[in-house]
Structure formats: C-alpha cells, structure tokens
Amino acid sequence: MKDSPEALRYRQLVKEQAPKSQTLLQCIKAFAVGGLICLIGQAFHDLYATVLHCSDTDAGTWTSITLIGIAAVLTGLGVYDKIGAFAGAGSVVPITGFANSIVAPAIEFKAEGHILGTGTKMFTIAGPVLVYGTTAGVLCGLIYWLIGRF
C-alpha cells in the first residue's frame, strides 16, 4: 500500500522537527551523577568508620541516614529536582532518589493539610516500593527459613 503525498510530507516534517536522540549523553550523565552520589556515600562511610570508629554496620546505617537527610534538604530547596533533570536515572537509583520520592510529594501537597495533604500524598510514589519491597523481603525470609529447616 502506497502512502499519500500528504502522509509522506507529514512523516518528513515529523522527522525534521523531532529532537535528536541523546541516549549516549543521558547514559553518561546518569552514570557520572549516580557514581558521584555513591562516591559521596562511600566517603561518609569511611569517615564514620575511621574517624568516629563506628563498626561497618553502624557506619552503613549512618551513611544511609546522612544521604537521606541531604537528599531531603536538597529536595526542599529545589536543588534535587535540577539534579534529577540533569542526571535522570542517575539521581533516582541511589537511596537519595527514594528520599526525594517521599519529600517531593509531601512538599507539593502541604497546602492540603498535614493529614490529607502531606501525610497522604508523601507515599504516592514511594508507597508501592515499600509495599512490594516489604512483601518480597518477607517471602524471601520465609523461603530462607523453610530451606534451613530441611
């Protein structure tokens, strides 16, 4: 079946006007920013382990708390959104992205009140992650427990 001249012109116009793919550049940005976030996390971990003489487990816990706190503050200041626009998935994958996914809706809906605004909306994005993550953890724990019994 042959396309009409109008359809051919439309396709050509779309091809000319469509933005060029920047997938490689986006991947590089995501890798660089995600890696930088992880590097900062490792620096905090090493700081807590060596300077404060925390155990490896405690240093990991304090590192997570620190990164979540920094991401929450940067989200509140509107900086994390700019990082996300630049880095894409590089800012979403680390724990800082999870903190952002909780804080951003809470800020957005604070005008609706503490309960129906902030309290309800803050888990609209993170809620499914918590539900399915917890469910998967329980199922894996049960399987591990059952395997250990036999």
BELTAZI-V219705 format. One line per field, one symbol per residue. phi: phi as a letter, one per 30 degrees, with the letter a starting at -180 (. if undefined). psi: psi as a letter, one per 20 degrees, with the letter a starting at -180 (. if undefined). burial: I if it has 9 or more other ideal C-beta (glycine too) atoms within 8 Angstrom, else O. A space follows every 50 residues. Layout:
phi=???
psi=???
burial=???
This chain:
phi=.cddedddddeddddddddddbedddddddddddddddddddddeddddc dchddddddddddddddddddddddddiddddddddciddccddeddddd dcdeddddcdddjdddcdddddcdcdeddddddddddddddddddddddc
psi=ppqrhggghgggggghhpqqpkggghgggggggghgghggghggghghgg gilqrgghhgghgggghggghgghghijhhhhghhgichhihgrhhhggh iggghgghjhhjrhgieghgihjhghghggghggghggghgggggghhi.
burial=OOOOOOOIOOIOOOOOOOOOOOOOOIOOIIIIIIIOIIOIIOOIIIIIIO OIOIOOOIIIOIIIOIIIIIIIOIIOOOOIIOIIOIIIOIIIOIIIIIII IIIIIIIOIIOOOOOOIIOIIIIOIIOOIIOOOOOOOOOOOOOOOOOOOO
